[in-house]
Amino acid sequence: MAAREMLRLTNVTKSFETGSERIDVLTGIDLSVREGEIVAIIGPSGVGKSTLLHIMGALEVPTAGEVIVDGVDVFGMSDDERASFRNRTVGFVFQFHHLMRELTARENVMMPCMIAGVSRSDAAVRAEELLRAVRLEDRADHKPGELSGGEEQRAAVARALATRPLMVLADEPSGNLDSVTGEELHDLIWGLRDSIGQTFVIVTHNRGLYGRADRVIALKDGHARETSGDSPP
């Protein structure tokens, strides 16, 4: 049986107005992602990769088109409904992990659960489980400033998984890491897919990352096309 469709974009367009000029960043994007896939999005800087990722995650509203996440029309919701749905359904990992500096690794991972209404004790149990999964259990009580760059990014991955999201959207997750640490992060992502069936959509320039993806989507001139992992970004 084919895996269920987790995400579908239909004719998605995004334009920005700058004075009297309109800039079309995305033009008629059609794509889908199935459960358990790792899909990479590549393309030159400034082509709209991050904008596309933000639309997928309901952080940014498209100018036109439809975004369906697990059968739900995301932009048919009110703002409050969409925010609640996003917190339950989508996890985010960014190049600069945005961990809260005053909180420990454990507390950072607990935060999405507590925002979702989970009790502090249950959130702590979930955080311990995830920190073990990303091999940070012995660093749980350390604040971000006491962690290496790779450890911080692994904590960010754990935080992204806190609410058991349907998919994780990652924007250049290894872009700020050295090659060895970046490869360790890539191994972690693939390990999570293999062990729990986690779906990932990843914006990246890293050939080592997109070369391993199940599918690669290239953006150019506002359009998306499926391409080979051997293609340059």
Secondary structure, DSSP 4 states (H G I P E B T S, - for coil): -PPPEEEEEEEEEEEEEETTEEEEEEEEEEEEEETT-EEEEE--TTSSHHHHHHHHTTSS--SEEEEEETTEEGGGS-HHHHHHHHHHHEEEEESS----TTS-HHHHHHHHHHHTT--HHHHHHHHHHHHHHTT-GGGTT--GGGS-HHHHHHHHHHHHTTT--SEEEEESTTTTS-HHHHHHHHHHHHHHHHHH--EEEEE---HHHHTTSSEEEEEETTEEEEE-TTS--
